[in-house]
């Protein structure tokens, strides 16, 4: 996941107008991890 963040920062350095896609591509893997761990805590 660190590679995704650094790629997003590089993309923003090249073209600052792509902030929305960079934010989505950075937040999406993190939210998948959180949603994947949620049943672990709700199942108990």
mmJSON file of the N, C-alpha and C atoms, coordinates in Angstrom:
{"data_MODEL":{"atom_site":{
"group_PDB":["ATOM","ATOM","ATOM","ATOM","ATOM","ATOM","ATOM","ATOM","ATOM","ATOM","ATOM","ATOM","ATOM","ATOM","ATOM","ATOM","ATOM","ATOM","ATOM","ATOM","ATOM","ATOM","ATOM","ATOM","ATOM","ATOM","ATOM","ATOM","ATOM","ATOM","ATOM","ATOM","ATOM","ATOM","ATOM","ATOM","ATOM","ATOM","ATOM","ATOM","ATOM","ATOM","ATOM","ATOM","ATOM","ATOM","ATOM","ATOM","ATOM","ATOM","ATOM","ATOM","ATOM","ATOM","ATOM","ATOM","ATOM","ATOM","ATOM","ATOM","ATOM","ATOM","ATOM","ATOM","ATOM","ATOM","ATOM","ATOM","ATOM","ATOM","ATOM","ATOM","ATOM","ATOM","ATOM","ATOM","ATOM","ATOM","ATOM","ATOM","ATOM","ATOM","ATOM","ATOM","ATOM","ATOM","ATOM","ATOM","ATOM","ATOM","ATOM","ATOM","ATOM","ATOM","ATOM","ATOM","ATOM","ATOM","ATOM","ATOM","ATOM","ATOM","ATOM","ATOM","ATOM","ATOM","ATOM","ATOM","ATOM","ATOM","ATOM","ATOM","ATOM","ATOM","ATOM","ATOM","ATOM","ATOM","ATOM","ATOM","ATOM","ATOM","ATOM","ATOM","ATOM","ATOM","ATOM","ATOM","ATOM","ATOM","ATOM","ATOM"],
"id":[1,2,3,4,5,6,7,8,9,10,11,12,13,14,15,16,17,18,19,20,21,22,23,24,25,26,27,28,29,30,31,32,33,34,35,36,37,38,39,40,41,42,43,44,45,46,47,48,49,50,51,52,53,54,55,56,57,58,59,60,61,62,63,64,65,66,67,68,69,70,71,72,73,74,75,76,77,78,79,80,81,82,83,84,85,86,87,88,89,90,91,92,93,94,95,96,97,98,99,100,101,102,103,104,105,106,107,108,109,110,111,112,113,114,115,116,117,118,119,120,121,122,123,124,125,126,127,128,129,130,131,132],
"type_symbol":["N","C","C","N","C","C","N","C","C","N","C","C","N","C","C","N","C","C","N","C","C","N","C","C","N","C","C","N","C","C","N","C","C","N","C","C","N","C","C","N","C","C","N","C","C","N","C","C","N","C","C","N","C","C","N","C","C","N","C","C","N","C","C","N","C","C","N","C","C","N","C","C","N","C","C","N","C","C","N","C","C","N","C","C","N","C","C","N","C","C","N","C","C","N","C","C","N","C","C","N","C","C","N","C","C","N","C","C","N","C","C","N","C","C","N","C","C","N","C","C","N","C","C","N","C","C","N","C","C","N","C","C"],
"label_atom_id":["N","CA","C","N","CA","C","N","CA","C","N","CA","C","N","CA","C","N","CA","C","N","CA","C","N","CA","C","N","CA","C","N","CA","C","N","CA","C","N","CA","C","N","CA","C","N","CA","C","N","CA","C","N","CA","C","N","CA","C","N","CA","C","N","CA","C","N","CA","C","N","CA","C","N","CA","C","N","CA","C","N","CA","C","N","CA","C","N","CA","C","N","CA","C","N","CA","C","N","CA","C","N","CA","C","N","CA","C","N","CA","C","N","CA","C","N","CA","C","N","CA","C","N","CA","C","N","CA","C","N","CA","C","N","CA","C","N","CA","C","N","CA","C","N","CA","C","N","CA","C","N","CA","C"],
"label_alt_id":[null,null,null,null,null,null,null,null,null,null,null,null,null,null,null,null,null,null,null,null,null,null,null,null,null,null,null,null,null,null,null,null,null,null,null,null,null,null,null,null,null,null,null,null,null,null,null,null,null,null,null,null,null,null,null,null,null,null,null,null,null,null,null,null,null,null,null,null,null,null,null,null,null,null,null,null,null,null,null,null,null,null,null,null,null,null,null,null,null,null,null,null,null,null,null,null,null,null,null,null,null,null,null,null,null,null,null,null,null,null,null,null,null,null,null,null,null,null,null,null,null,null,null,null,null,null,null,null,null,null,null,null],
"label_comp_id":["UNK","UNK","UNK","UNK","UNK","UNK","UNK","UNK","UNK","UNK","UNK","UNK","UNK","UNK","UNK","UNK","UNK","UNK","UNK","UNK","UNK","UNK","UNK","UNK","UNK","UNK","UNK","UNK","UNK","UNK","UNK","UNK","UNK","UNK","UNK","UNK","UNK","UNK","UNK","UNK","UNK","UNK","UNK","UNK","UNK","UNK","UNK","UNK","UNK","UNK","UNK","UNK","UNK","UNK","UNK","UNK","UNK","UNK","UNK","UNK","UNK","UNK","UNK","UNK","UNK","UNK","UNK","UNK","UNK","UNK","UNK","UNK","UNK","UNK","UNK","UNK","UNK","UNK","UNK","UNK","UNK","UNK","UNK","UNK","UNK","UNK","UNK","UNK","UNK","UNK","UNK","UNK","UNK","UNK","UNK","UNK","UNK","UNK","UNK","UNK","UNK","UNK","UNK","UNK","UNK","UNK","UNK","UNK","UNK","UNK","UNK","UNK","UNK","UNK","UNK","UNK","UNK","UNK","UNK","UNK","UNK","UNK","UNK","UNK","UNK","UNK","UNK","UNK","UNK","UNK","UNK","UNK"],
"label_asym_id":["A","A","A","A","A","A","A","A","A","A","A","A","A","A","A","A","A","A","A","A","A","A","A","A","A","A","A","A","A","A","A","A","A","A","A","A","A","A","A","A","A","A","A","A","A","A","A","A","A","A","A","A","A","A","A","A","A","A","A","A","A","A","A","A","A","A","A","A","A","A","A","A","A","A","A","A","A","A","A","A","A","A","A","A","A","A","A","A","A","A","A","A","A","A","A","A","A","A","A","A","A","A","A","A","A","A","A","A","A","A","A","A","A","A","A","A","A","A","A","A","A","A","A","A","A","A","A","A","A","A","A","A"],
"label_entity_id":["1","1","1","1","1","1","1","1","1","1","1","1","1","1","1","1","1","1","1","1","1","1","1","1","1","1","1","1","1","1","1","1","1","1","1","1","1","1","1","1","1","1","1","1","1","1","1","1","1","1","1","1","1","1","1","1","1","1","1","1","1","1","1","1","1","1","1","1","1","1","1","1","1","1","1","1","1","1","1","1","1","1","1","1","1","1","1","1","1","1","1","1","1","1","1","1","1","1","1","1","1","1","1","1","1","1","1","1","1","1","1","1","1","1","1","1","1","1","1","1","1","1","1","1","1","1","1","1","1","1","1","1"],
"label_seq_id":[1,1,1,2,2,2,3,3,3,4,4,4,5,5,5,6,6,6,7,7,7,8,8,8,9,9,9,10,10,10,11,11,11,12,12,12,13,13,13,14,14,14,15,15,15,16,16,16,17,17,17,18,18,18,19,19,19,20,20,20,21,21,21,22,22,22,23,23,23,24,24,24,25,25,25,26,26,26,27,27,27,28,28,28,29,29,29,30,30,30,31,31,31,32,32,32,33,33,33,34,34,34,35,35,35,36,36,36,37,37,37,38,38,38,39,39,39,40,40,40,41,41,41,42,42,42,43,43,43,44,44,44],
"pdbx_PDB_ins_code":[null,null,null,null,null,null,null,null,null,null,null,null,null,null,null,null,null,null,null,null,null,null,null,null,null,null,null,null,null,null,null,null,null,null,null,null,null,null,null,null,null,null,null,null,null,null,null,null,null,null,null,null,null,null,null,null,null,null,null,null,null,null,null,null,null,null,null,null,null,null,null,null,null,null,null,null,null,null,null,null,null,null,null,null,null,null,null,null,null,null,null,null,null,null,null,null,null,null,null,null,null,null,null,null,null,null,null,null,null,null,null,null,null,null,null,null,null,null,null,null,null,null,null,null,null,null,null,null,null,null,null,null],
"Cartn_x":[0.792,0.0,0.841,2.058,2.864,3.142,3.189,3.441,2.279,1.071,-0.097,-0.035,0.323,0.407,1.486,2.638,3.714,3.391,2.682,2.265,1.255,0.359,-0.626,0.056,1.059,1.787,2.544,3.125,3.809,2.864,1.663,0.67,0.24,0.077,-0.299,0.829,2.071,3.189,3.203,2.797,2.744,1.535,0.378,-0.869,-1.741,-1.793,-2.536,-4.04,-4.545,-5.997,-6.55,-5.694,-6.136,-6.202,-6.581,-6.64,-7.729,-8.883,-9.987,-9.631,-9.143,-8.746,-7.619,-6.696,-5.608,-6.154,-7.112,-7.715,-8.476,-9.204,-9.959,-9.012,-7.966,-7.042,-6.238,-6.079,-5.374,-6.296,-7.539,-8.465,-9.122,-9.241,-9.939,-9.284,-7.98,-7.397,-7.533,-7.438,-7.583,-8.993,-9.993,-11.373,-11.69,-11.07,-11.289,-10.738,-9.601,-9.034,-9.951,-10.477,-11.371,-12.654,-13.238,-14.471,-14.221,-13.036,-12.713,-12.538,-12.065,-11.869,-13.142,-14.11,-15.345,-16.083,-16.254,-16.94,-16.201,-14.901,-14.136,-14.613,-14.884,-15.323,-16.824,-17.595,-19.041,-19.452,-18.599,-18.936,-18.86,-18.214,-18.064,-19.254],
"Cartn_y":[-1.196,0.0,1.269,1.243,2.47,2.859,1.885,2.208,2.984,2.709,3.427,4.894,5.141,6.518,7.314,6.695,7.421,7.64,6.703,6.903,8.039,8.136,9.22,10.572,10.635,11.893,12.269,11.29,11.561,12.057,11.468,11.907,13.347,13.676,15.049,16.031,15.591,16.473,16.801,15.84,16.066,16.904,16.584,17.254,17.413,18.617,18.871,18.775,18.716,18.653,17.249,16.281,14.904,14.54,15.494,15.25,14.247,14.325,13.404,11.951,11.611,10.211,9.75,10.643,10.264,9.944,10.716,10.461,9.145,8.869,7.615,6.425,6.485,5.361,5.159,6.199,6.059,5.529,5.987,5.598,4.249,3.822,2.575,1.354,1.149,-0.036,-0.009,1.18,1.276,0.919,1.378,1.079,-0.395,-1.038,-2.471,-3.25,-2.843,-3.512,-3.334,-2.141,-1.887,-2.696,-2.704,-3.463,-4.964,-5.413,-6.827,-7.252,-6.358,-6.673,-6.49,-5.8,-5.529,-6.802,-7.806,-9.04,-9.782,-9.598,-10.231,-9.746,-8.453,-7.897,-8.059,-8.061,-8.213,-9.664,-10.605,-12.017,-12.545,-11.825,-12.323,-12.077],
"Cartn_z":[0.0,0.0,0.0,0.508,0.393,-1.053,-1.95,-3.355,-3.958,-3.482,-3.998,-3.588,-2.341,-1.865,-2.571,-2.76,-3.441,-4.912,-5.524,-6.916,-7.015,-6.033,-6.04,-5.863,-4.995,-4.8,-6.069,-6.739,-8.0,-9.069,-9.105,-10.08,-9.792,-8.513,-8.158,-8.46,-8.354,-8.685,-10.174,-10.986,-12.433,-12.836,-12.234,-12.629,-11.391,-10.851,-9.626,-9.765,-10.989,-11.17,-10.934,-10.72,-10.523,-9.041,-8.207,-6.768,-6.414,-7.067,-6.777,-7.022,-8.226,-8.45,-7.523,-7.207,-6.297,-4.916,-4.46,-3.155,-3.149,-4.221,-4.308,-4.329,-5.15,-5.254,-3.979,-3.177,-1.913,-0.826,-0.792,0.272,0.029,-1.215,-1.522,-0.881,-0.989,-0.336,1.178,1.764,3.214,3.655,2.912,3.291,3.082,2.094,1.896,3.086,3.622,4.793,5.995,6.19,7.323,7.183,5.99,5.787,5.868,5.532,5.661,7.104,7.954,9.367,10.18,9.655,10.39,10.798,9.929,10.362,11.47,11.554,12.623,13.988,14.094,15.368,15.584,14.52,14.659,14.872,14.503,14.621,16.039,16.938,18.314,19.139],
"occupancy":[1.0,1.0,1.0,1.0,1.0,1.0,1.0,1.0,1.0,1.0,1.0,1.0,1.0,1.0,1.0,1.0,1.0,1.0,1.0,1.0,1.0,1.0,1.0,1.0,1.0,1.0,1.0,1.0,1.0,1.0,1.0,1.0,1.0,1.0,1.0,1.0,1.0,1.0,1.0,1.0,1.0,1.0,1.0,1.0,1.0,1.0,1.0,1.0,1.0,1.0,1.0,1.0,1.0,1.0,1.0,1.0,1.0,1.0,1.0,1.0,1.0,1.0,1.0,1.0,1.0,1.0,1.0,1.0,1.0,1.0,1.0,1.0,1.0,1.0,1.0,1.0,1.0,1.0,1.0,1.0,1.0,1.0,1.0,1.0,1.0,1.0,1.0,1.0,1.0,1.0,1.0,1.0,1.0,1.0,1.0,1.0,1.0,1.0,1.0,1.0,1.0,1.0,1.0,1.0,1.0,1.0,1.0,1.0,1.0,1.0,1.0,1.0,1.0,1.0,1.0,1.0,1.0,1.0,1.0,1.0,1.0,1.0,1.0,1.0,1.0,1.0,1.0,1.0,1.0,1.0,1.0,1.0],
"B_iso_or_equiv":[0.0,0.0,0.0,0.0,0.0,0.0,0.0,0.0,0.0,0.0,0.0,0.0,0.0,0.0,0.0,0.0,0.0,0.0,0.0,0.0,0.0,0.0,0.0,0.0,0.0,0.0,0.0,0.0,0.0,0.0,0.0,0.0,0.0,0.0,0.0,0.0,0.0,0.0,0.0,0.0,0.0,0.0,0.0,0.0,0.0,0.0,0.0,0.0,0.0,0.0,0.0,0.0,0.0,0.0,0.0,0.0,0.0,0.0,0.0,0.0,0.0,0.0,0.0,0.0,0.0,0.0,0.0,0.0,0.0,0.0,0.0,0.0,0.0,0.0,0.0,0.0,0.0,0.0,0.0,0.0,0.0,0.0,0.0,0.0,0.0,0.0,0.0,0.0,0.0,0.0,0.0,0.0,0.0,0.0,0.0,0.0,0.0,0.0,0.0,0.0,0.0,0.0,0.0,0.0,0.0,0.0,0.0,0.0,0.0,0.0,0.0,0.0,0.0,0.0,0.0,0.0,0.0,0.0,0.0,0.0,0.0,0.0,0.0,0.0,0.0,0.0,0.0,0.0,0.0,0.0,0.0,0.0],
"pdbx_formal_charge":[null,null,null,null,null,null,null,null,null,null,null,null,null,null,null,null,null,null,null,null,null,null,null,null,null,null,null,null,null,null,null,null,null,null,null,null,null,null,null,null,null,null,null,null,null,null,null,null,null,null,null,null,null,null,null,null,null,null,null,null,null,null,null,null,null,null,null,null,null,null,null,null,null,null,null,null,null,null,null,null,null,null,null,null,null,null,null,null,null,null,null,null,null,null,null,null,null,null,null,null,null,null,null,null,null,null,null,null,null,null,null,null,null,null,null,null,null,null,null,null,null,null,null,null,null,null,null,null,null,null,null,null],
"auth_seq_id":[1,1,1,2,2,2,3,3,3,4,4,4,5,5,5,6,6,6,7,7,7,8,8,8,9,9,9,10,10,10,11,11,11,12,12,12,13,13,13,14,14,14,15,15,15,16,16,16,17,17,17,18,18,18,19,19,19,20,20,20,21,21,21,22,22,22,23,23,23,24,24,24,25,25,25,26,26,26,27,27,27,28,28,28,29,29,29,30,30,30,31,31,31,32,32,32,33,33,33,34,34,34,35,35,35,36,36,36,37,37,37,38,38,38,39,39,39,40,40,40,41,41,41,42,42,42,43,43,43,44,44,44],
"auth_comp_id":["UNK","UNK","UNK","UNK","UNK","UNK","UNK","UNK","UNK","UNK","UNK","UNK","UNK","UNK","UNK","UNK","UNK","UNK","UNK","UNK","UNK","UNK","UNK","UNK","UNK","UNK","UNK","UNK","UNK","UNK","UNK","UNK","UNK","UNK","UNK","UNK","UNK","UNK","UNK","UNK","UNK","UNK","UNK","UNK","UNK","UNK","UNK","UNK","UNK","UNK","UNK","UNK","UNK","UNK","UNK","UNK","UNK","UNK","UNK","UNK","UNK","UNK","UNK","UNK","UNK","UNK","UNK","UNK","UNK","UNK","UNK","UNK","UNK","UNK","UNK","UNK","UNK","UNK","UNK","UNK","UNK","UNK","UNK","UNK","UNK","UNK","UNK","UNK","UNK","UNK","UNK","UNK","UNK","UNK","UNK","UNK","UNK","UNK","UNK","UNK","UNK","UNK","UNK","UNK","UNK","UNK","UNK","UNK","UNK","UNK","UNK","UNK","UNK","UNK","UNK","UNK","UNK","UNK","UNK","UNK","UNK","UNK","UNK","UNK","UNK","UNK","UNK","UNK","UNK","UNK","UNK","UNK"],
"auth_asym_id":["A","A","A","A","A","A","A","A","A","A","A","A","A","A","A","A","A","A","A","A","A","A","A","A","A","A","A","A","A","A","A","A","A","A","A","A","A","A","A","A","A","A","A","A","A","A","A","A","A","A","A","A","A","A","A","A","A","A","A","A","A","A","A","A","A","A","A","A","A","A","A","A","A","A","A","A","A","A","A","A","A","A","A","A","A","A","A","A","A","A","A","A","A","A","A","A","A","A","A","A","A","A","A","A","A","A","A","A","A","A","A","A","A","A","A","A","A","A","A","A","A","A","A","A","A","A","A","A","A","A","A","A"],
"auth_atom_id":["N","CA","C","N","CA","C","N","CA","C","N","CA","C","N","CA","C","N","CA","C","N","CA","C","N","CA","C","N","CA","C","N","CA","C","N","CA","C","N","CA","C","N","CA","C","N","CA","C","N","CA","C","N","CA","C","N","CA","C","N","CA","C","N","CA","C","N","CA","C","N","CA","C","N","CA","C","N","CA","C","N","CA","C","N","CA","C","N","CA","C","N","CA","C","N","CA","C","N","CA","C","N","CA","C","N","CA","C","N","CA","C","N","CA","C","N","CA","C","N","CA","C","N","CA","C","N","CA","C","N","CA","C","N","CA","C","N","CA","C","N","CA","C","N","CA","C","N","CA","C","N","CA","C"],
"pdbx_PDB_model_num":[1,1,1,1,1,1,1,1,1,1,1,1,1,1,1,1,1,1,1,1,1,1,1,1,1,1,1,1,1,1,1,1,1,1,1,1,1,1,1,1,1,1,1,1,1,1,1,1,1,1,1,1,1,1,1,1,1,1,1,1,1,1,1,1,1,1,1,1,1,1,1,1,1,1,1,1,1,1,1,1,1,1,1,1,1,1,1,1,1,1,1,1,1,1,1,1,1,1,1,1,1,1,1,1,1,1,1,1,1,1,1,1,1,1,1,1,1,1,1,1,1,1,1,1,1,1,1,1,1,1,1,1]
}}}
